[in-house]
Amino acid sequence: MLRFLRIRNLAVIESVEVEFDAGFNVLTGETGAGKSILVEAVGLLLGARASADLVRTGETQATIEAIFEQQSGGELVVRRELTSQGRSRSFINGALATAAALRDLSARLVELHGQHEHQALLDPLTHLALVDEYADLTSSAGRVAGAWASVRGLREQLERSRMDGREKAARLDLIAFQLGEIEKASPKPGEDDELLAIRQVLGNAERVHRLCEESYATLYESDGAVLGGLAGVWKRVGELAGIDPQFSPYVDARDGIKSQLEDLAFFLRSYSEGVDASPARLQQVEDRLALLERIKHKYGPTLQDAIDKGAALARERDLLTGGGERTEDLQKELLAATDRYLAEARQLSKARRKAAVRFAQELEALLADLAMARTRFEVRFNAGELAPEAWSERGIDDAEFYVSPNPGEDLRPMTRIVSGGELSRIMLALKTLAVADAAGKTLIFDEVDAGIGGRVADVVGAKLRALGNRFQVLCITHLAQIAAQGSTQFQIEKTVRGQRTVTTVVRLEGDGRVDEIARMMGGAAVTEQVRAGARELLAGGELLARKPGPADPAKASGESERRKRKSQASH
C-alpha cells in the first residue's frame, strides 16, 4: 500500500508531499491542474521510461520518493532521480536498483490504469492476457513464452547454419568486428549505474570530505562531542525512569543507540578517507562512462542488452564455425524444443478456454452492478490450434472479446460497438476481476469516469468504494458522485507564484471538501444551494460506506468460492 509520496521539481510540481490512507482515495481538481502528473510520477517511480523534459524548467534534477507499507508490516522506500541531461538513477531502501528491479516491484505493489488504457481494450491482442490474469495463468503463459523464445532462437540459428560459404564469411567478419568491440570494453552488469554513483561522489568530493569531517567531529572529537555527552544524558534519563517508568524503554535502548552512533562516526571517518578526490580518478571514471555509453548506443539500449548481444554473437560465431555436425544437433534441439512448446501451449489453451466461460459469466454479473444489467459477453477463440506460422509467445490461441450491451443485438467484437462510457465500465469490471486475489496492492485509476455521468456515476463510485474495502484505491475523477464516495479526498490545484506555475496537493476535510464537491457540481458559481447538494452527496457516500461490504459472510463466501474456482483452473 502506498503510504507516502514526495515529488520534487517534476513538470509543474515544485514540491509536493502526500500521505495516502487505506481505502478509497480520490484526487480532484480543475482540468490541467496536474492530477495526471501524480499518476505519471508513480509510474516513473516504478520503472517507466523517463525523459529529461519532465524535469522542471530551470532545475537540474527531479526526485520522486515513496514509502510502501508491505503485507508483513514492514516499509519499502523507493526513490528515483531524473536529471536534466536525461540520466536516471533508482534506489530501493537506499540501495541502487535497476529499472528491471523497479518493474518487478511494480508488478507486486501497484496496478496503474491510465487515461488511455480504455483504448488498449480495443486491441484484441490484449484480451488473452486479461483472461490469463483472471484465471491465475500468468506463470503458465510465461512458460509458453519462454518455450517459444527457445524455438524461435533455434530456428534462427538453424537458418544461419545453412548459409553458403560467401554469406558465412561475411557474417563472421561482422561478428568478429562487433564482438571485438564489446569484448574490448568488457562491460559488467550494472557497471554504468555504479560509475554514475561514483562520479556523483567524486564531483562533490570536497563537500563530502567537509561534511564527513564536521559530522565526525561533532559526534566524536570536538569538545562538546555528542558521544562524550551521552553519559550525562543517560544518567539523567535513568533518574527520570526511577520516577516515571515511561522513560524505562529509552534506558533499555541506550546501548543500541550508543553503538549506532559509534558505527556512524567510524563510517564517516573511513568513508571520507576512502574518497579519491584526484582529478585523475574523476577523469578515469568519465572516460569509462563514455566508453560504456558508446557500447550502449551501438548494442543497447541498456548495458545488459549490450552484454547479452556479446553472448549471442559469441554463440553465433561458434555455430557458424561448427560445420554440418552442429546443424544436425540443432535440428534435434529444434524438434525437442517444439515438442516442449506445444505441450505447454496446449495445456495453457485448455485452461484458458475453460476459464473463459466463468470469466464471461462473472463479468456479466459485475456489469449488471455497473448499470449494464442485460449485457452479454463472450470470449471467442480460434476453432482449433493455430497453424505453425501463426504460433507466438502467446501460444496457439487467438481470442477476442465479443459483447452485446443491448437486448436483441447480436454479439459483436468489442472494438465495434461499445461507447466511451460502456468501455470505462467494462474496463473497471475487468480490472475488478483481474486483481481479486492481489492482496496488498494499490490500484490507481486515472479518470475511469470517462464518458459516464448521472446514475451510472453513482454505481461506478460504489464499485470503486467496494474495491477500497479490499485494496487501496487511488482515483482521479471529475465527477462529484464518485468523489463523494471516497473515504479520503485530495484537491490538486495549480497557481502562479512569482511568474512560475506551481501545483499543490491539499487533503480536504469538513467545509473544504464540501466546497470542492460543490465546485465539481456547479462550476465557478457555487451557491448555498449547490453546497447543500454537496453535503447531501457526501452524507449519502458516508451512509453507503457504513453499509456491510465484501466482508459480509455471504459475500465473503462467494468471493472464497470464486478464488477456489480460479485456483482449480490453474492446475
Secondary structure, 3 states (H helix, E strand, C coil): CEEEEEEEEECCEEEEEEECCCCEEEEECCCCCCHHHHHHHHHHHCCCCCCHHHECCCCCEEEEEEEEECCCCCEEEEEEEEECCCCEEEEECCEEECHHHHHHHHHHHEEEECCCHHHHCCCHHHHHHHHHHHCCCHHHHHHHHHHHHHHHHHHHHHHHHCCCHHHHHHHHHHHHHHHHHHHHHCCCCCHHHHHHHHHHHHHCHHHHHHHHHHHHHHHHHCCCCHHHHHHHHHHHHHHHHHHCHHHHHHHHCHHHHHHHHHHHHHHHHHHHHHCCCCHHHHHHHHHHHHHHHHHHHHHCCCHHHHHHHHHHHHHHHHHHCCCHHHHHHHHHHHHHHHHHHHHHHHHHHHHHHHHHHHHHHHHHHHHHHCCCCCCEEEEEECCCCCCHHHCECCECCCEEEEEECCCCCCCEEHHHHCCHHHHHHHHHHHHHHHCCCCCCCEEEEECCCCCCCHHHHHHHHHHHHHHHCCCEEEEECCCHHHHCCCCEEEEEEEEEECCEEEEEEEEECHHHHHHHHHHHHHCCCCCHHHHHHHHHHHHHHHHHHHCCCCCCHHHHHHHHHHHHHHHHHCC
